[in-house]
Amino acid sequence: MGYPEGALAEEEELLLHSHPHWKMLLLPAVILLTVTAAAGFAVGFAENELDASSLNVVRVVILVLWLAVVVWRCLAPFLRWKSKHFVVTDRRVLVREGVMTHIGIDIPMGRISNVQFRHGLLDRMLRTGTLVIVSSSDDPLEFDDIPDIQRVHSLLYHQVFDAMDLRRDHDREHLRGDADTGKDR
């Protein structure tokens, strides 16, 4: 059983599981291509200008620099992207992120009072944006780079609306039960 199935309660239904939008990986990909081309150019230049003993030292230095930049500017952002999960179930919204330190947020559907989204022109073209969830007593929570933002917004809106209907029906039944037994609330 993989993530997020292992984090779900019994009979909880998974409706959506996504990572942030792939646009977060564009800059690391460009950096990888640029640094690799620059390292190749530097090794080629060194081969024409240096003798064999110096060439091996320069190759090792270039390789170490290339590796440091790739790990820092390409691998680390990829791992952050891969380890961030946005999950919607029929009962709650879960956000999990972190490689070394894990951070988690769970928002029960019944506590959500407002769901909003915003996206600019580029985000609209890429079908991504920022999701804003307002729960009943907390400050708004913003989740950036949610893929297919309008579908996620619609899904959450319907889930929150259904949760409000269930809560309203439960309250009516409870009041009706109190009236039948003659109890005051």
C-alpha positions, 0 to 999 in steps of 0.5 A, spaced: 500 500 500 503 506 497 502 513 499 496 516 501 492 510 501 496 508 508 494 515 511 487 514 510 482 512 515 478 506 514 472 507 509 475 513 507 475 514 499 481 517 496 478 523 491 485 526 489 492 525 490 497 530 486 504 533 487 505 540 485 505 542 478 510 540 473 512 548 472 516 547 479 521 543 475 522 547 469 528 552 472 532 546 475 531 542 468 534 549 465 539 549 470 541 542 469 542 543 461 546 549 462 551 546 467 552 540 463 553 544 457 558 549 460 561 543 464 562 539 457 565 546 454 570 547 459 572 539 459 573 540 451 577 547 452 581 544 457 583 538 453 586 543 447 590 547 452 592 543 458 597 537 458 595 530 460 597 530 468 593 537 469 587 535 464 585 529 469 585 534 475 581 539 471 576 534 469 575 532 477 574 539 479 569 540 473 566 534 475 565 536 482 563 543 481 558 540 476 555 535 481 555 540 486 550 544 482 546 539 480 545 536 487 543 543 490 539 546 484 536 540 480 536 534 485 534 538 491 528 541 488 526 535 484 526 531 491 522 537 494 517 536 488 516 529 489 515 529 497 509 534 497 503 531 496 496 534 496 490 529 497 483 530 497 478 525 500 471 524 502 472 527 509 478 531 509 484 535 505 491 532 507 497 536 505 504 532 506 511 535 505 518 534 506 524 530 505 528 530 512 523 533 516 515 532 515 510 537 515 502 535 515 496 539 515 489 535 515 483 539 514 476 536 515 471 537 510 466 539 516 471 545 518 472 548 511 467 554 510 470 557 504 474 555 498 477 560 493 483 559 487 487 564 484 491 564 478 494 569 473 495 569 465 501 564 465 498 559 470 491 559 466 495 557 460 498 551 464 492 550 468 495 551 475 494 556 481 493 557 488 488 554 492 485 558 498 482 554 504 478 558 509 477 553 515 472 555 521 476 558 526 483 559 522 487 563 518 486 562 510 491 556 508 494 557 501 497 552 497 501 554 491 502 550 484 496 546 484 495 542 478 488 543 474 486 548 479 479 549 477 477 542 477 480 541 484 476 547 486 470 544 484 471 538 487 472 541 494 466 546 493 462 540 492 465 536 498 464 541 503 457 543 500 455 535 501 459 535 508 454 541 510 448 538 508 450 532 512 451 536 518 445 540 517 441 533 516 444 530 522 442 537 526 435 536 524 435 529 526 438 530 533 433 536 534 427 531 532 429 526 537 430 531 542 423 533 541 420 526 541 423 525 547 421 531 550 428 533 552 431 541 552 437 542 549 
